[in-house]
Amino acid sequence: MIAVTTMKCACGSCECQVSIADAIKKNDQYYCCQACANGHVNENEKGCGHQGCGCG
């Protein structure tokens, strides 16, 4: 059996890989940051801030 330790951020437009141990967990999904976990609902939450990713 293989243990999964990283996965793609659950934000649909995010390209980040997130460590399950360090991720923000919300509704049984894993996110790379609070902005992604919140669904980028606020104007100041555009993008995740990680280099090379322009989600949100």
C-alpha positions as CSV (number, residue, x, y, z in Angstrom):
1,M,0.0,0.0,0.0
2,I,1.3,3.5,-0.9
3,A,0.7,6.4,1.4
4,V,-0.2,9.7,-0.3
5,T,1.7,12.6,1.2
6,T,1.1,15.3,-1.4
7,M,-1.8,16.2,-3.7
8,K,-3.0,19.0,-5.9
9,C,-4.7,21.9,-4.1
10,A,-8.5,21.4,-4.1
11,C,-8.9,24.9,-5.6
12,G,-10.0,24.2,-9.2
13,S,-7.8,26.8,-10.9
14,C,-4.8,26.4,-8.6
15,E,-1.7,24.6,-9.8
16,C,0.0,24.0,-6.5
17,Q,0.9,20.7,-5.0
18,V,0.3,20.7,-1.3
19,S,1.7,18.5,1.5
20,I,-1.2,16.9,3.3
21,A,0.6,17.4,6.6
22,D,0.9,21.2,6.0
23,A,-2.4,21.8,4.1
24,I,-5.4,23.8,5.2
25,K,-8.2,21.2,5.4
26,K,-11.8,22.4,4.8
27,N,-14.8,20.2,4.0
28,D,-12.5,17.1,3.7
29,Q,-10.4,18.8,1.0
30,Y,-6.8,20.1,1.1
31,Y,-5.8,23.6,0.1
32,C,-2.4,25.3,-0.2
33,C,-3.5,28.5,1.5
34,Q,-6.5,30.2,3.2
35,A,-7.4,32.2,0.1
36,C,-7.9,28.9,-1.9
37,A,-9.8,27.4,1.1
38,N,-12.1,30.4,1.1
39,G,-12.8,30.2,-2.6
40,H,-11.2,33.5,-3.4
41,V,-14.3,35.4,-2.4
42,N,-12.6,38.6,-1.3
43,E,-10.9,41.0,-3.7
44,N,-7.7,40.7,-1.6
45,E,-7.7,36.9,-2.1
46,K,-6.9,36.9,-5.8
47,G,-4.3,34.2,-6.4
48,C,-2.6,32.1,-3.8
49,G,0.6,34.0,-3.8
50,H,2.8,31.1,-4.7
51,Q,5.3,31.7,-7.5
52,G,4.1,30.6,-10.9
53,C,0.4,30.2,-9.9
54,G,-2.3,32.7,-10.8
55,C,-5.4,31.0,-9.5
56,G,-8.5,32.6,-8.2
